[in-house]
């Protein structure tokens, strides 16, 4: 059996802190506005394809175009422009393989199934977008979980694998793992939308982001609620914490394996002495609300924090001036040992999903 920790260490190389991380680029708000316009144009192109896909989908199961036998391969799934790929250990290191269409959201708790999002579409005159939730099964089959009239987004499994919490438009919804019994836990209002639900490892709480609709910024306050949708408590908010959500299918909140901390992106960390904010990867203790800053992006960008199953490192995406494009990075929860990760020649991810360590690694 190949030691995946050794392979990950071999795949990660130490990078220096860039000297020009505070380089002169456009303001954070302008960059986010430009990104949303570009994304809206891309989404518009896929709306017709999404409609055609639903028209020809007559059954809720079909085979995935991958020969992966009796179990899905890989220690980690990542999304790219070509769909979902998986990182697979081999004798000489790590490689990646195409698995299926769509963007990966989360592995099931036992590591046997993978939840992906397909057919992404947009609500006209709204930042809200989403698609169709699909589960990839170990035998190569697929299950379409959400119907065409449900605009699904970020999603998280319950620890027992029986239910899935997900964003439905600007609301938070709950359903059984087979797609049945969809019901709303937090209903969007004219003033507030809800994003990025994430189930705690012990199954008792769900973290999410509540965002005002009138700010024009992709962020809001960080909340906790119980699994029934009640007992809502604000964990972080106010001027110091604008917890970022994403209009795309990405992971913006990630629990530590022991359930004591949440990793997130703060959109309002001060940049110098002026009023402008910067993005930063931070970790909050859910008992004390104490916050640790692990990585500051300066005038650049970071996103998608995701805790590794053993709790040793957190992966995230970032654009740094020393790199020509977005990259995947690893950092320890105390903010030390920043590495750029090289998981294979096609590793240009937009989202990452680590496989639970309880599942045997298959290559």
N, C-alpha and C positions, 0 to 999 in steps of 0.2 A: 504494500500500500504506500503510495506516494504521500509524503508529509506535506499537506497543503500550506502549512505555515512557512516551511522552508521555501516552497515555490513562490509564495507571495513576497518573501523577503528578497528572493532573487529577481522578482519582477519589479520591485520598487527600488528606485535609485534616489539617493538624497539630492535635493536641489537647493541651491543657495537662495536666500531671500533677495528678491529683485531690488536693485537700487532705485529704479524709477517707478516703484509701485504707485507713487502719487503723481504720475505723469499728467500732462495737460491733455485732457479729453473733455468731451461735452459733459454737462451736468447729469447727475443720476436720473432726475426726472425726465430729461430729454432722451436719454438712452432707453429708458423703459418705454417711453411713448413711441420711439422709433421701432423698438422691438415688437410692441403690440401691433403697430401698423403692418409690419412685415409679416408677422404671424397671421394676422387677419387675412392678408392676401393669400397666404399659403392655404389656410383653412378653406377659403372660398373655392379654391381649385379642387378640393377633395369632397365638397358637398355632393356634387353630382355622382361621383364614384361611390360615395356612401349610400346614396339612394338606390343605385343599381345593385350594390351588394345586398341590400336588404330585400330587393325585389326577387333576386334569384336564390336567396337562402330559404329553402323549403323545409329543412330539417334542422334540429338543434345540435346535431352531432355530425362531424366529418373528420377525415383523417388529416393530420398535420403532415406537410411535405418534408418529413425528416425521418430517417431510419434510426430511431433511438431505442428500439427493443422494448423491454419491459419496464423501463424507468427513464424519466427525463434526465439527461446528462447535465454535468456542470456544477461548479461551486458557486457561481454567481451569474445572473442574467443582466444584460444591459441592452438599452434601446439605442438604435442607430437609425439613420435614414433608410436602411434596408430592412428594418423590422427588429425582432428580438433575436439576439445572439447569446450564447452561453460560453463562459470561460471553462475550459476543460483541462485537467492535469494530464500531462503526458510524460514519458520518461525523461525527455530533455527540457522540460519546463511547462509553460502554460501556452495554450493556443485557444482560439475561439472558433465557434461554429454557428452557422445560421440555424435557428430553431423554428421560428414561425413568424407570421406577419403580426404586426401590432407592437405596442410598447409595454414592457413588463412593469407591473406594479408591485406584486408581492407573491412570495412563495407561501404555500399552506404551511401550518406549523410543523407538520411531519416531513416537509420537504418533498412531498410526492407530486404536488400539483403547482402550476404557476398561473397566476391571474394576470391577464394582459388586457389592454384597451385598444380597440380598433374603431375604424370609421369615425374619426374625430370630426366634429361639426360644431357650429357656432350658433348662438342665439343672436338674431339680428339686433343691431344697436345696443349690444351688451358685451361686456368682457367675458361673460360666461361661455364656456365651451366644454365639450365632453364627447363621449362616444359610447361604444358598446363594450360591456364587460364580458370576457370570454375566459374560460378555464381550460388549460391544457392538461390532459390526464396522462397518467403513466403509460397507458396502452397506446398512446398516439391519437386518441380521439379528442374532440373538443366539445365543450358545452357552452352555448350562448346563454348568459344569465339574465341579461336585461333586454326588454322589448324595444322596438324602434322609438316609442314615444318617451322613453327614459333617457335623459342626457346624463350619462354617468361620468365620473371623474376619479379622483384619488380614492383609493380603497385599502382596507386593512382587514385581515382575518381575525376572528376571535381566537384566543389561545387553544380552544378545543377543536377548532376547525369547523364548527357547526354553522357559524354565521359570518357574514361579511358586512362591515359598515363602509359606506361610500358616499361621495358627494353626488347628489342628484340636482343638476342645475346649480342653484345657489343655496340648496338645503342639504341637510345630512340625513341619510336614509339607512335603514337596516333591512337585511334580507337573509333568508336561509342560504346555505352554501350552494344549493341547487337552483337559486334564483327565485324561489317561491316566497310568498308572504312579504312583499316589499311594503315598508311603512316608514313614515317620516319621524325622525327624532328631533330635528331642529328645522323649523320651517323658515325659509327666507322671508324677509319683510321689505317694504319699500326703502327702509333705511339700512338694512344689514343683510349681508350674505355670509354664508358659512362655508369653510374650505378645509381640506386636508385632514379628515378624521383619521386618528391612529389609535388602535386598541392597545391598552397597557398589557404587559406580559402576564399579569395575574388575572386579567379579564374583568377587573372591577371598574375600570375607568376608560374613558375615551377622551383623548386630547383633540382639539380642533382650533381653528382660527375664525374669529368673528370680525368681519371687515365692513366698515361703513361704506355705503354706496356713493357718497358725495365727495370723497377725497381725491379720486383719480389716481390713487397710489395702490400698488398691489400688496397691501398688508393690513394688519389689524391686531387685535388683542389675542393672547393665547389663553384658552379656557380648558377646564376639565369638567366632565360630567360623568355620572355613573352610566352603566351599560344600558339602562332603561331610558336615558335621556333627561333625567332629573338631577338634582344636586349640583347645579352648575356653579362653578367657582372661577373667577378670573385669576389666572396665575401671573401673567405679565401683561401690562398695558401702559397707557399714558404716553407722554412724549418720548420717554427713553426707549420704549420697546414698540417697534412697528414690525411685528412678526410677519415675514413675507410668505405669501402664497404664490402659486404659479397658475396661469391660465391654461397651462398644458398638463399632460399626465405625468407629473413628477412627484417625488416624495419630498415634502417640505418639513415634516415632523418625524422624528425617529426616537423611539424609546431605547434606553440602555437595556441590556438583557435582564438586569435585576430589577427593572422598573423604577429605579430611584431618580433617573435623570431623563431629560428630553433634549435632543439636539435640534436646532432650528437655525434659520437665517434671520438676523435682525437687520432691518432696512434703515435704521435711524441711528447708527453709531456715529458720534460726531467725527467730522473730518476736519481736523485743524481747529482753529478758533472761530470759524464762520458758522453760519446756520446750516450749511449743506451736510447731508448724512452720507454714510457709506454702508455697504453691505458687509456683514461679518457672520462667521459661523460661531454660534455660542451654545453653551450647555447650561440648563437651569436645573437646580435641585427641586424636585416637585414638593418636597416637605418644607423647605426653608425659603424657596424662591431666590436663593443665591445664584448668581449668574457668573460663569467663567467664559471669557472670550478666548477662542482658540485660534482664529484666523481672521485678519482684517483684509478686505479686498481693495482698500483705497478707492481710487476712481475706476476700478475694474469690477468684476462680477464674480459671485460665488452662489452655489445653489446645491440642492439635493443631498443634504447630509444623511448618511445612512450608517447606523452602528453595525459593526461586524458581529456575528453571532457569539463570539467568545468575549466580546466587550473590550478587546485590546486596542482597537483602532476605530476611527470613524472615516468613512470615505465621503468625498464631496467633489463637486465639479467647480472649476474655477477658470477664469481667463486671466493670465498673468502676462506682463509685458515681455518677459523673456521667452514666451511661447507663441507660436504662430496661430494657435487656435485653442479652443476649449480643451481641457484635460481633466483626467481623474486623479485625485490626490488622496493620500492617506495621512492621518495625523492621530496622535494619541489623545485620549480624553483630557489630559492635563495641558494640551497645547504644544507638546514637544514632538520632535522627530517628524517633521513635515517631509513627505516623499511624493514625488510624482510616480504614478503607477502605470506600468506598461504591461497590459494584459494580452496583447496580441496586435497584429498588423491592422485589424479592422476596428480597434478600440477607439472610436470617436463617439463616446456615449452621450446621450442626453438624460439618461436616468439609469440608476443601478439598483439591483435587488439581490441581496445576499441570501444564499440558501441556508436554512437552519442547519447547524452542525450535527444534529442528531441523524441526518440522512447520510448513509454511506456514499462516499464519492465514487462516481462512475466515470470512466474515461473511454 
